[in-house]
Amino acid sequence: MNNASEPLVRLAARVDAIAPFYVMELAKEARELEIAGRDIIHMGIGEPDFTAPEPVIEAAASALRRGVTQYTGALGIAPLREAIAAHYLHTYGLRIDPARIVVTAGASAALLLACAALVDRDDEVLMPDPSYPCNRHFVAATEGRAVLVPSGPAERFQLTAADVENRWNEKTRGVLLASPSNPTGTSIEPDELKRIVEAVRARGGFTIVDEIYQGLSYDARPVSALSFGDDVVTVNSFSKYFNMTGWRLGWLVVPTAMIGAFEKLAQNLFICASALAQHAALACFEPDTLAIYEARRLEFKRRRDYIVPALQSLGFGVPVIPDGAFYVYANCTGVAHPAAGDSGALTKAMLHDAGVVLVPGMDFGTCAPHEYIRLSYATAYTRLEEAVERLRGLFARA
């Protein structure tokens, strides 16, 4: 008789190449504590506490009443692709042909499509360490190999053009970047991003840039990687800036010559993104809705401006001030606690002894992961204040 924990048939080897998510394990522990009656402040999972604004909800309800819930074309409905193209013109001053836009079931599906289209077996893809763990898992799922390049504070926790030049070899196929980044909230400086694109292009490779947090930029007007050539593939989403996480809607901008390949893959892998979500998302680009999103962006900035110095007052180091997203990547070696410098043990202590959920660096790579924790400030300002006081009390007792 088989052990109940063992599968009846052999699983594919790629399953072993995908590591578990520590943040999800901590979230499960937090739920157990909440069931037991504890008040837990969640600053772990990267999900806006804001939900879709009323105009988007009304657009969804209208679409439901009209019955526009059947399959759409694999590339998405034309009005949404046109609205996204208009958004690029308004936000970045870029004229993007709507035909180049591929609407997807979230940014995750977009990244999987990009890897399916561009990564062959044993191809190597350069990405910074630390970076969002699913990015390397998308590469693994298409039988490629993610090459994590140590990227510390001096590099803004980002890949550089020098990294591309030094790390490129006969197996390297391209780079996968994120700007602003999860877990660090840091962006690649435009001049450096341009140099990266040029270095990859000179080697005949691809550049994929995850731009899902660009709407949440605080210190400078964001610059899309699309500014540096029509051969760049960018990923975006309605989850973060547009506050539609569970609606599962995102998009790609791809080179014209690749549209047919992406359409074929999308048809076979996903059929289409949610029709209801697509029709609802049209309301995101209305002036009144954009005003709501801008107010929410400023609230995220207010939270950032509070939490960074607050963390520093607790003994955390913040070597690079995050300029986007809603994360702080903080060094924990200087806090007054026995688990200082051991992010796994420290986040456990913060959860169980202070009721605060943060994420250890182990989720994000192998470059000093025990020295860093990721904090998400996508929670109410008053809860951030309370979390800081709880941690202050924890460290005072240690």
PLY file of the C-alpha trace (Angstrom):
ply
format ascii 1.0
element vertex 398
property float x
property float y
property float z
element edge 397
property int vertex1
property int vertex2
end_header
0.00 0.00 0.00
1.32 3.44 -0.94
1.99 6.12 1.63
-0.87 8.66 1.35
1.68 11.42 0.77
3.21 9.65 -2.22
1.66 10.07 -5.70
0.33 6.94 -7.39
2.17 7.84 -10.59
5.53 9.48 -11.12
5.44 13.27 -11.21
7.32 15.24 -13.85
10.85 16.25 -12.88
10.01 19.94 -13.34
7.89 19.79 -10.16
11.05 19.32 -8.10
12.62 22.34 -9.78
9.94 24.60 -8.30
10.48 25.56 -4.67
7.66 26.19 -2.19
6.70 29.75 -1.28
7.75 30.67 2.28
5.26 33.54 2.24
2.42 31.07 1.76
3.66 28.91 4.63
3.74 31.94 6.91
0.29 32.93 5.69
-1.02 29.49 6.69
0.50 29.86 10.16
-1.03 33.32 10.43
-4.48 31.96 9.55
-4.16 29.32 12.26
-3.31 32.00 14.81
-6.29 34.08 13.66
-8.60 31.09 14.02
-7.28 30.77 17.57
-8.29 34.39 18.22
-5.06 36.33 17.58
-5.11 39.69 15.80
-2.55 39.44 12.99
-1.27 42.36 10.92
-0.51 41.17 7.39
2.45 42.78 5.66
3.53 39.70 3.75
1.53 39.04 0.58
1.83 41.65 -2.17
-1.82 42.46 -2.73
-3.34 45.96 -2.58
-5.79 46.47 0.26
-7.80 48.53 -2.21
-10.22 46.65 -4.46
-11.65 47.53 -7.86
-13.35 50.95 -7.73
-17.05 51.38 -8.29
-16.88 52.25 -12.03
-15.11 48.94 -12.71
-17.66 47.01 -10.66
-20.49 48.71 -12.52
-18.86 47.90 -15.87
-18.62 44.25 -14.83
-22.26 44.19 -13.76
-23.31 45.79 -17.04
-21.31 43.25 -19.03
-22.89 40.43 -17.04
-26.37 41.75 -17.71
-25.60 42.09 -21.42
-24.35 38.51 -21.51
-20.89 39.27 -22.91
-19.41 36.30 -21.07
-18.48 33.96 -23.91
-15.01 33.29 -25.28
-13.20 36.23 -26.80
-10.38 36.10 -29.33
-7.15 34.80 -27.85
-5.49 38.22 -28.08
-8.33 39.97 -26.21
-11.21 42.21 -27.19
-10.33 45.03 -29.57
-11.70 47.88 -27.38
-9.47 46.84 -24.46
-6.36 46.49 -26.63
-7.09 49.95 -28.05
-7.61 51.39 -24.54
-4.28 49.94 -23.39
-2.55 51.42 -26.44
-4.10 54.82 -25.64
-2.84 54.42 -22.05
0.74 54.07 -23.33
0.35 57.25 -25.37
-1.09 59.20 -22.44
1.30 57.84 -19.78
4.57 57.32 -21.66
4.14 59.25 -24.91
4.54 55.95 -26.82
2.52 55.03 -29.87
1.89 51.29 -29.57
-0.04 49.45 -32.28
-2.99 47.73 -30.53
-2.20 44.68 -32.68
0.96 44.19 -30.58
-1.03 43.90 -27.33
-1.91 40.42 -26.04
-4.47 40.35 -23.23
-3.77 37.51 -20.78
-5.13 35.80 -17.67
-2.97 37.93 -15.39
0.72 38.75 -15.55
1.50 35.15 -14.60
-0.06 33.88 -17.82
1.75 36.65 -19.70
5.13 35.57 -18.33
4.38 31.91 -19.01
3.42 32.76 -22.60
6.61 34.78 -23.04
8.75 31.93 -21.74
6.87 29.37 -23.84
7.50 31.50 -26.94
11.14 32.37 -26.29
12.80 29.76 -24.05
13.95 26.37 -25.35
15.16 23.41 -23.34
18.44 24.21 -21.53
18.37 27.87 -22.56
19.70 30.16 -19.84
17.90 33.35 -18.81
19.65 36.00 -16.73
17.74 37.69 -13.89
18.71 39.56 -10.75
19.05 37.95 -7.34
16.85 38.86 -5.48
13.80 38.62 -7.73
10.21 37.38 -7.74
10.48 33.57 -7.38
7.80 32.70 -9.91
9.89 34.32 -12.65
12.54 31.63 -12.38
9.82 28.99 -12.09
8.25 30.12 -15.37
11.64 29.55 -16.99
11.91 26.13 -15.32
8.41 25.18 -16.50
9.55 25.69 -20.11
12.67 23.57 -19.42
15.05 26.51 -19.40
17.41 27.52 -16.61
17.23 30.77 -14.67
20.66 32.18 -13.89
20.39 34.37 -10.80
22.98 37.14 -10.80
23.85 38.52 -7.33
22.53 42.09 -7.31
23.10 44.06 -4.13
22.43 47.60 -2.93
25.17 49.00 -5.17
23.16 47.79 -8.19
19.81 48.84 -6.67
19.13 45.08 -6.39
18.84 45.03 -10.20
20.67 43.48 -13.15
23.13 45.76 -14.94
24.46 45.98 -18.49
27.86 44.92 -17.12
26.21 41.77 -15.75
24.84 40.99 -19.20
28.26 41.47 -20.79
30.07 39.41 -18.15
27.54 36.58 -17.72
26.47 35.98 -21.33
27.64 32.68 -22.80
26.69 30.29 -25.62
23.66 29.03 -23.65
22.29 32.44 -22.70
19.08 33.29 -24.51
17.93 36.50 -22.85
17.08 38.42 -19.68
13.97 38.66 -17.51
13.77 41.85 -15.47
11.23 43.66 -13.31
11.12 47.42 -12.84
9.94 48.31 -10.20
10.87 45.02 -8.61
9.27 42.58 -6.26
10.73 42.18 -3.58
12.74 45.41 -3.50
10.47 48.14 -4.85
13.44 49.51 -6.82
13.45 50.50 -10.48
16.19 50.22 -13.06
17.46 53.68 -13.96
16.37 54.50 -17.54
19.91 54.95 -18.87
20.94 51.60 -17.39
17.86 49.88 -18.79
18.68 51.27 -22.24
22.21 49.88 -21.94
20.84 46.47 -20.91
18.49 46.35 -23.90
21.32 47.30 -26.24
23.69 44.72 -24.74
21.11 41.95 -25.11
20.20 43.04 -28.63
23.85 43.01 -29.67
23.98 39.35 -28.61
20.81 38.36 -30.46
18.84 37.74 -27.27
15.44 38.68 -25.91
14.56 41.20 -23.21
11.43 40.60 -21.12
10.57 43.36 -18.65
7.87 42.96 -16.02
6.32 46.41 -15.59
3.33 45.49 -13.43
4.29 48.00 -10.71
5.12 50.94 -12.97
1.81 52.62 -12.20
2.98 52.74 -8.59
6.05 54.92 -9.12
6.67 57.71 -6.62
9.81 59.71 -7.24
10.02 60.14 -11.02
7.89 59.68 -14.09
8.21 56.01 -15.11
9.93 55.04 -18.34
8.76 51.90 -20.14
11.34 49.55 -21.65
9.30 49.89 -24.85
10.98 53.27 -25.24
14.19 51.46 -26.16
12.99 49.41 -29.11
10.13 47.47 -30.64
11.97 44.19 -30.00
11.41 44.39 -26.21
8.65 42.27 -24.64
6.89 43.90 -21.71
4.44 42.46 -19.19
1.78 44.41 -17.35
-1.26 43.70 -15.24
-4.54 45.01 -13.86
-3.67 43.56 -10.44
-1.47 46.16 -8.76
-2.08 49.74 -9.91
-5.61 48.88 -11.05
-6.42 46.88 -7.86
-7.96 43.89 -9.68
-5.90 40.97 -8.32
-8.56 38.25 -8.33
-9.92 39.27 -11.71
-6.84 37.67 -13.31
-6.19 40.06 -16.16
-2.93 41.27 -17.64
-1.27 41.99 -20.95
1.88 41.75 -23.03
3.32 44.08 -25.63
5.25 41.97 -28.13
7.19 42.64 -31.35
5.03 42.61 -34.47
6.83 39.57 -35.88
5.94 37.55 -32.76
2.19 38.23 -32.66
1.27 35.06 -34.55
3.36 32.86 -32.27
1.89 34.37 -29.11
-1.64 34.08 -30.48
-1.14 30.39 -31.31
0.22 29.65 -27.86
-2.53 31.63 -26.13
-5.22 29.81 -28.12
-3.87 26.44 -27.08
-2.82 27.15 -23.50
-5.53 29.53 -22.25
-8.15 30.07 -25.03
-8.63 33.63 -23.75
-8.64 35.82 -20.66
-11.90 36.24 -18.74
-14.41 38.01 -20.98
-16.14 39.59 -18.00
-12.85 40.94 -16.62
-11.91 42.36 -20.02
-15.16 44.32 -20.36
-14.89 45.54 -16.76
-11.31 46.72 -17.33
-12.45 49.16 -19.99
-13.69 51.36 -17.13
-10.15 51.54 -15.69
-9.16 54.08 -18.31
-12.04 56.52 -17.78
-10.92 59.89 -16.36
-12.94 59.54 -13.14
-11.52 56.07 -12.50
-7.97 57.19 -13.20
-8.46 59.97 -10.63
-9.32 57.29 -8.04
-6.19 55.34 -8.93
-4.04 58.45 -8.67
-5.38 59.16 -5.17
-4.60 55.58 -4.18
-1.08 55.86 -5.62
-0.48 58.91 -3.44
-1.73 56.97 -0.42
0.80 54.22 -1.15
3.49 56.90 -1.34
2.36 58.27 2.04
2.69 54.80 3.53
6.15 54.36 2.02
7.26 57.69 3.43
6.13 56.54 6.88
7.33 52.95 6.93
10.91 53.42 5.67
12.06 55.73 8.50
9.98 53.70 10.97
11.87 50.55 10.00
15.16 52.38 10.32
14.17 53.49 13.82
13.68 49.80 14.71
17.21 48.92 13.61
16.47 47.67 10.11
18.71 48.85 7.32
17.10 50.14 4.13
20.12 50.48 1.81
18.05 51.46 -1.22
14.90 53.53 -0.77
12.14 51.88 -2.82
10.83 54.18 -5.54
7.89 52.04 -6.63
5.56 49.10 -5.91
4.62 48.65 -2.22
7.62 46.78 -0.82
10.63 47.51 1.34
13.59 45.13 1.24
15.18 45.65 4.63
18.36 44.31 6.16
17.63 42.63 9.51
21.18 42.16 10.80
21.02 45.23 13.06
17.78 44.67 14.95
17.87 44.04 18.70
16.73 40.43 18.66
18.49 37.06 19.04
17.35 36.13 15.52
18.93 39.21 13.92
20.57 38.16 10.66
18.38 35.04 10.37
15.35 36.25 8.43
13.58 32.89 8.65
13.76 32.73 12.43
13.09 36.45 12.80
9.91 36.41 10.71
8.68 33.43 12.76
9.32 35.37 15.96
7.62 38.49 14.61
4.57 36.44 13.67
4.21 34.42 16.86
5.44 36.97 19.39
4.16 40.21 17.85
1.38 39.13 15.47
3.06 40.73 12.44
3.54 38.90 9.12
6.67 39.71 7.10
8.50 37.60 4.52
12.05 36.19 4.79
14.48 36.77 1.94
14.74 33.04 1.17
11.80 33.30 -1.22
13.67 35.65 -3.51
17.04 34.07 -4.25
20.37 33.07 -2.77
22.09 36.46 -2.44
22.25 37.09 1.35
18.64 35.89 1.84
19.03 35.46 5.60
19.97 39.10 5.98
16.81 40.54 4.42
13.08 40.63 5.00
10.43 41.94 2.62
7.70 44.17 3.96
4.55 44.95 2.00
2.93 48.26 2.95
-0.24 47.41 1.04
-2.24 47.67 4.24
-3.97 50.50 6.07
-1.79 53.29 7.45
-3.09 52.78 10.99
-2.22 49.08 10.82
1.31 49.98 9.72
1.62 52.22 12.76
0.38 49.47 15.04
2.76 46.92 13.48
5.72 49.23 14.13
4.76 49.60 17.78
4.33 45.85 18.17
7.79 45.26 16.71
9.26 47.99 18.89
7.84 46.19 21.91
9.15 42.81 20.68
12.68 44.14 20.27
12.55 45.90 23.65
11.68 42.58 25.32
14.34 40.58 23.48
0 1
1 2
2 3
3 4
4 5
5 6
6 7
7 8
8 9
9 10
10 11
11 12
12 13
13 14
14 15
15 16
16 17
17 18
18 19
19 20
20 21
21 22
22 23
23 24
24 25
25 26
26 27
27 28
28 29
29 30
30 31
31 32
32 33
33 34
34 35
35 36
36 37
37 38
38 39
39 40
40 41
41 42
42 43
43 44
44 45
45 46
46 47
47 48
48 49
49 50
50 51
51 52
52 53
53 54
54 55
55 56
56 57
57 58
58 59
59 60
60 61
61 62
62 63
63 64
64 65
65 66
66 67
67 68
68 69
69 70
70 71
71 72
72 73
73 74
74 75
75 76
76 77
77 78
78 79
79 80
80 81
81 82
82 83
83 84
84 85
85 86
86 87
87 88
88 89
89 90
90 91
91 92
92 93
93 94
94 95
95 96
96 97
97 98
98 99
99 100
100 101
101 102
102 103
103 104
104 105
105 106
106 107
107 108
108 109
109 110
110 111
111 112
112 113
113 114
114 115
115 116
116 117
117 118
118 119
119 120
120 121
121 122
122 123
123 124
124 125
125 126
126 127
127 128
128 129
129 130
130 131
131 132
132 133
133 134
134 135
135 136
136 137
137 138
138 139
139 140
140 141
141 142
142 143
143 144
144 145
145 146
146 147
147 148
148 149
149 150
150 151
151 152
152 153
153 154
154 155
155 156
156 157
157 158
158 159
159 160
160 161
161 162
162 163
163 164
164 165
165 166
166 167
167 168
168 169
169 170
170 171
171 172
172 173
173 174
174 175
175 176
176 177
177 178
178 179
179 180
180 181
181 182
182 183
183 184
184 185
185 186
186 187
187 188
188 189
189 190
190 191
191 192
192 193
193 194
194 195
195 196
196 197
197 198
198 199
199 200
200 201
201 202
202 203
203 204
204 205
205 206
206 207
207 208
208 209
209 210
210 211
211 212
212 213
213 214
214 215
215 216
216 217
217 218
218 219
219 220
220 221
221 222
222 223
223 224
224 225
225 226
226 227
227 228
228 229
229 230
230 231
231 232
232 233
233 234
234 235
235 236
236 237
237 238
238 239
239 240
240 241
241 242
242 243
243 244
244 245
245 246
246 247
247 248
248 249
249 250
250 251
251 252
252 253
253 254
254 255
255 256
256 257
257 258
258 259
259 260
260 261
261 262
262 263
263 264
264 265
265 266
266 267
267 268
268 269
269 270
270 271
271 272
272 273
273 274
274 275
275 276
276 277
277 278
278 279
279 280
280 281
281 282
282 283
283 284
284 285
285 286
286 287
287 288
288 289
289 290
290 291
291 292
292 293
293 294
294 295
295 296
296 297
297 298
298 299
299 300
300 301
301 302
302 303
303 304
304 305
305 306
306 307
307 308
308 309
309 310
310 311
311 312
312 313
313 314
314 315
315 316
316 317
317 318
318 319
319 320
320 321
321 322
322 323
323 324
324 325
325 326
326 327
327 328
328 329
329 330
330 331
331 332
332 333
333 334
334 335
335 336
336 337
337 338
338 339
339 340
340 341
341 342
342 343
343 344
344 345
345 346
346 347
347 348
348 349
349 350
350 351
351 352
352 353
353 354
354 355
355 356
356 357
357 358
358 359
359 360
360 361
361 362
362 363
363 364
364 365
365 366
366 367
367 368
368 369
369 370
370 371
371 372
372 373
373 374
374 375
375 376
376 377
377 378
378 379
379 380
380 381
381 382
382 383
383 384
384 385
385 386
386 387
387 388
388 389
389 390
390 391
391 392
392 393
393 394
394 395
395 396
396 397
